[in-house]
Amino acid sequence: MTSKPGVAFILYGRAWCHLCEDMRAALEPIAARHGLGIEWIDIDEDPLLEARYNERVPVLMLDGVELCHYRLDTGAVQAALLARQP
């Protein structure tokens, strides 16, 4: 999967998942501070993604690398953001 221009974070989840909503809300200010977008992908719309992630959502990716699932790991997110700086 390739992300849209200006989007670095990909958040896999489900529309009815409160943990997904919580992670998205916690991630939004971090993404905004770094000028990055968040692409939301509902796994229930793709059978392959549903099989891959199922009950493990939400799953947060940055540049194709999984950073965390279930809850936002701000330490992992900050470390990944620092690592991608030139």
C-alpha positions as CSV (number, residue, x, y, z in Angstrom):
1,M,0.0,0.0,0.0
2,T,1.2,3.5,-0.8
3,S,0.1,6.4,1.1
4,K,-1.4,9.6,-0.4
5,P,0.9,12.6,-0.8
6,G,1.4,14.4,2.5
7,V,0.3,11.4,4.5
8,A,2.8,9.5,6.6
9,F,0.6,7.9,9.3
10,I,-1.7,5.0,8.3
11,L,-4.2,4.0,10.9
12,Y,-6.0,0.7,10.4
13,G,-9.1,0.2,12.4
14,R,-12.9,-0.3,12.4
15,A,-15.7,2.3,12.4
16,W,-17.2,0.9,15.6
17,C,-14.0,0.6,17.5
18,H,-13.6,2.9,20.5
19,L,-9.9,2.2,20.8
20,C,-9.5,3.2,17.2
21,E,-11.2,6.5,17.9
22,D,-9.0,7.0,21.0
23,M,-5.8,6.4,19.1
24,R,-6.9,8.7,16.3
25,A,-7.7,11.5,18.7
26,A,-4.4,11.1,20.5
27,L,-2.4,11.0,17.2
28,E,-4.0,14.0,15.5
29,P,-2.2,16.7,17.5
30,I,1.2,14.9,17.1
31,A,0.6,14.6,13.3
32,A,-0.4,18.2,13.1
33,R,2.7,19.4,15.0
34,H,4.9,17.6,12.4
35,G,2.8,18.6,9.4
36,L,1.8,15.1,8.6
37,G,-1.5,13.6,7.7
38,I,-3.3,10.5,8.9
39,E,-4.9,8.1,6.4
40,W,-7.7,6.1,8.1
41,I,-8.4,2.7,6.6
42,D,-11.4,0.7,7.8
43,I,-10.3,-3.0,7.7
44,D,-13.9,-4.1,7.4
45,E,-13.9,-2.8,3.8
46,D,-11.1,-5.1,2.7
47,P,-11.2,-8.9,3.4
48,L,-7.4,-9.2,3.3
49,L,-6.9,-6.4,5.9
50,E,-9.7,-7.8,8.0
51,A,-8.0,-11.2,8.0
52,R,-4.6,-9.7,8.7
53,Y,-5.6,-7.4,11.6
54,N,-9.0,-8.7,12.8
55,E,-9.1,-8.0,16.6
56,R,-5.7,-6.3,16.7
57,V,-6.9,-2.9,15.8
58,P,-6.1,-0.1,15.9
59,V,-2.7,-0.5,14.2
60,L,-0.6,2.5,13.5
61,M,2.0,2.6,10.7
62,L,4.5,5.2,9.8
63,D,6.4,4.9,6.5
64,G,5.3,1.2,6.3
65,V,6.6,0.3,9.8
66,E,4.2,-0.8,12.5
67,L,4.6,1.5,15.5
68,C,1.9,0.2,17.9
69,H,-1.5,-1.4,18.2
70,Y,-4.4,-1.1,20.7
71,R,-3.1,2.1,22.3
72,L,-0.9,4.9,21.1
73,D,2.7,4.4,22.1
74,T,3.9,8.0,22.0
75,G,7.5,7.0,22.7
76,A,7.5,4.8,19.6
77,V,5.9,7.5,17.6
78,Q,8.3,10.2,18.7
79,A,11.3,7.9,18.1
80,A,10.1,7.1,14.6
81,L,9.5,10.7,13.8
82,L,13.1,11.6,15.0
83,A,14.5,8.8,12.9
84,R,12.9,10.0,9.7
85,Q,14.4,13.5,10.0
86,P,17.3,14.2,7.7
